Amino acid sequence: MKNLTIIVAVSCCLLIGCAAFSKKAKMEKYGRTFDSYQIAMRISDLNAVCRFVDSSVMSREDCLKQFGDIKLVDFKIMDTQVDEEKMEVTQDIKVSYHFLDNVRIKDREYKQTWHYLEDSEKWLLKDGPPQFE
């Protein structure tokens, strides 16, 4: 009986440890994904940026239309909230941009939410970019 109790206790610890490791691995994957996204935003590679938007929410073509003819000048993360239970990361973003036919710089603040898709094992944006005016 004592051996069974020990086996059950060790098994529980292993399961809890595996779950914690799994969350950590997913959050590390988020870090790598966001680094790539941030580089694409900073160099204004909007085609690459749109690859990070969940296609069930917005097609790549519609994402590119949201950006229009702009050049991103600056990209800042103002705040980040992480919900590891739901595997979501919500960020307050501030971008500076200008239209290609006008050099007047404008600022735009918006929220974006990343979520982890278990089936594809990817982090994607739940929402596309805002409309730039």
PyMOL commands that set and color helices and strands:
alter all, ss='L'
color gray80, all
select helices_A, chain A and resi 2-42+46-50+60-67
alter helices_A, ss='H'
color red, helices_A
select strands_A, chain A and resi 70-83+88-99+106-117+122-125
alter strands_A, ss='S'
color yellow, strands_A
deselect
rebuild
show_as cartoon
